[in-house]
Amino acid sequence: MYHPQLMYELAKLRIAEDLRQAERERLVRQAGSMEPSGSIDSVQFRERLTRLFDAIRPSIRDGVAPTGA
């Protein structure tokens, strides 16, 4: 049989591991349930460039020809 102090330490380690695992699972569930916010980090690289530079340069879609065309 194991020493009671050893059993206590093993139980503490097991409980701590269970709590860490529960926290990881909670974070995964929380991240999975979040809808995309539309922030700059949640969009593709090409879309980020469009957001950044589309306001600067005139767009052909808007019926305005770019300068030099």
C-alpha positions as CSV (number, residue, x, y, z in Angstrom):
1,M,0.0,0.0,0.0
2,Y,1.1,3.6,-0.6
3,H,1.9,6.1,2.0
4,P,-1.0,8.5,2.7
5,Q,1.1,11.6,2.0
6,L,2.0,10.1,-1.4
7,M,-1.6,9.4,-2.2
8,Y,-2.5,12.9,-1.2
9,E,0.1,14.4,-3.5
10,L,-1.0,12.1,-6.4
11,A,-4.6,13.2,-5.9
12,K,-3.6,16.9,-5.9
13,L,-1.7,16.4,-9.1
14,R,-4.7,14.6,-10.7
15,I,-7.1,17.3,-9.7
16,A,-4.8,20.0,-11.0
17,E,-4.5,18.2,-14.3
18,D,-8.3,17.7,-14.5
19,L,-8.8,21.5,-13.8
20,R,-6.3,22.4,-16.6
21,Q,-8.0,20.0,-19.0
22,A,-11.4,21.5,-18.2
23,E,-10.1,25.0,-18.7
24,R,-8.7,24.0,-22.1
25,E,-12.0,22.4,-23.2
26,R,-13.9,25.5,-22.0
27,L,-11.6,27.8,-24.1
28,V,-12.1,25.6,-27.1
29,R,-15.9,25.6,-26.8
30,Q,-15.8,29.4,-26.3
31,A,-13.6,30.0,-29.3
32,G,-15.8,27.7,-31.4
33,S,-19.0,29.5,-30.5
34,M,-17.7,33.0,-31.3
35,E,-18.8,34.5,-34.5
36,P,-16.3,36.2,-36.7
37,S,-16.0,39.8,-35.5
38,G,-14.9,41.3,-38.8
39,S,-11.7,42.6,-37.2
40,I,-8.6,42.9,-39.3
41,D,-7.2,39.6,-37.7
42,S,-10.2,37.6,-38.7
43,V,-10.0,38.1,-42.5
44,Q,-7.8,36.7,-45.2
45,F,-4.6,38.6,-46.3
46,R,-6.1,39.6,-49.7
47,E,-9.2,41.0,-48.0
48,R,-7.0,42.9,-45.5
49,L,-5.1,44.5,-48.4
50,T,-8.4,45.4,-50.1
51,R,-9.7,47.0,-46.9
52,L,-6.5,49.0,-46.4
53,F,-5.8,50.2,-49.9
54,D,-9.3,50.2,-51.5
55,A,-10.1,53.5,-49.8
56,I,-6.9,55.1,-51.1
57,R,-7.0,54.2,-54.8
58,P,-10.1,54.8,-56.9
59,S,-11.9,51.6,-57.8
60,I,-13.0,50.7,-61.4
61,R,-16.1,49.1,-59.8
62,D,-17.3,52.5,-58.6
63,G,-17.3,53.8,-62.2
64,V,-14.2,55.9,-61.7
65,A,-11.2,55.0,-63.9
66,P,-7.8,55.0,-62.1
67,T,-5.5,57.8,-63.1
68,G,-3.2,56.9,-66.0
69,A,-5.9,54.7,-67.7
